[in-house]
């Protein structure tokens, strides 16, 4: 199997840093998702060229693997949405 298409839920500093480091190491980060579309677009731009900013429900169809980089209290609602 080829590289996984990685999606990240979390538009804060942790999600952005993980995404950027993965992208810089050659991994295929395809999208960053968050509760607010504007934040997702900004985080995606930070992660790298060609990374999409999307809503959380959109992420599974774009990704083979999802990293949840949210606050502890948001993990369950995010997982239920995915």
C-alpha positions in Angstrom: 0.0 0.0 0.0 1.2 3.5 -0.7 1.3 6.5 1.7 -1.7 7.2 3.8 -3.6 10.4 3.1 -3.5 12.0 6.6 -6.3 14.3 7.9 -6.0 16.3 11.1 -8.8 17.5 13.3 -7.6 20.5 15.3 -6.8 23.9 14.1 -4.8 25.0 17.2 -1.0 25.1 17.7 -0.7 21.3 18.3 -2.7 20.3 15.2 -0.8 22.8 13.1 2.6 21.8 14.3 1.9 18.1 13.8 0.6 18.7 10.3 3.5 20.9 9.3 6.1 18.5 10.6 4.4 15.5 8.9 4.2 17.5 5.6 7.8 18.6 5.8 8.9 15.0 6.4 7.2 14.0 3.2 3.9 12.6 4.5 0.7 13.2 2.6 -1.3 15.6 4.8 -4.4 16.3 2.8 -6.6 18.3 5.1 -7.1 20.1 8.4 -10.6 20.2 9.9 -12.1 22.2 12.7 -15.4 23.5 14.1 -14.9 26.8 12.3 -14.2 26.8 8.6 -12.1 30.0 8.7 -9.8 28.5 11.3 -9.5 25.3 9.2 -8.4 27.3 6.2 -5.8 29.3 8.2 -4.4 26.1 9.8 -4.3 24.3 6.4 -2.4 27.2 4.9 0.2 27.0 7.7 0.6 23.2 7.3 1.4 23.4 3.6 0.6 24.0 0.0 -2.3 21.9 -1.3 -3.6 21.1 2.2 -7.4 21.7 2.3 -9.3 23.4 5.1 -12.5 21.4 5.7 -15.3 20.7 8.2 -15.0 17.8 10.5 -17.7 15.7 8.7 -15.9 16.1 5.4 -12.6 14.8 6.7 -13.2 11.0 6.5 -13.8 10.9 2.8 -10.5 12.7 2.1 -8.3 10.7 4.5 -7.1 7.2 5.1 -5.9 8.1 8.6 -7.1 10.8 11.0 -5.2 12.5 13.8 -7.3 14.1 16.5 -5.4 17.0 17.9 -8.1 18.7 20.0 -8.6 19.5 23.6 -9.5 16.4 25.8 -13.1 17.5 26.1 -13.5 17.6 22.3 -12.2 14.1 21.6 -15.5 12.3 22.1 -17.7 14.7 20.1 -15.1 14.7 17.3 -14.9 10.9 17.3 -18.7 10.6 17.2 -18.8 13.1 14.2 -16.2 11.1 12.3 
